[in-house]
Amino acid sequence: MATWKYVGTVTIPEAPIASAIKDEWETTLKAETSRIYTALTTKIPDEANFKDKLATPSNSAYDAFLQSVGGKWNITLIKFKQKWKLQKAYNKWNTRITAVFGGGSPTFPDTVTAKKDNLDELRYVLGAVGHRSLGTWEPASMAVLLARGDTRCETYFDTNDSWTGNLEACFDAQKGALVTPSLIAELVYATVWANYLDEGGETDENISAFLTTENAVINSLVDVALNAAHTPDKFNITLAWTGTPPKVVITAEDTE
């Protein structure tokens, strides 16, 4: 049996992110304007559907949320206001989505352009996964693709990556393909929030505790994807907080 270990440090790129990414986002989203409007008005063509598909589910969820707010709040009155406002909201909602997405001069494309520079916040995600069209693969993607036996990863190794051993797939081909999106998404979530917590002044101890909780979630997904030759205690993907930049390290290790 082959054994191997990958260690990748997550480095958050400086703002602004590559203009090619922003331009692609802008062009793609603008092109969706009419489709968004059609989808909205097809699903909710009239006031009855608005109440059935938006107002009623929203009220139910809001009721459940309010059960834990405590006695200092007038829950009955709050729920009444919520239901009253939504029951009367269809005309306002319909006018607004028509102005934004429909008609001859929808405002959505201009809004997309105006918000384009906000996409710099995507750098936290790019530091975790990279951007293939720009030729970068980063640790969250690498760890999962290596687990699937993807030999292309080595081509994209850089100073953020270290590798030892002989690559062997640890994931079942079918189950690995199915789990990959969820696994990468959870790795990104954990990495991004670890950095947010750090920037918000949270202690290293608490950030490490957060990542420990995330590691349990991540490896519950890993266990689902493993092939017959690997057992849960022999292959893991883990995140660690170093406390010094770059602060998140992702390790994928096969010891089978």
Helices and strands as residue ranges (DSSP letters): E 4-10, H 19-31, H 33-43, H 47-50, I 51-55, H 56-66, H 75-87, H 90-101, H 108-114, G 116-122, H 123-129, E 130-131, G 132-134, E 136-137, H 139-147, G 151-156, E 161-165, H 173-199, H 204-225, E 235-241, E 248-254
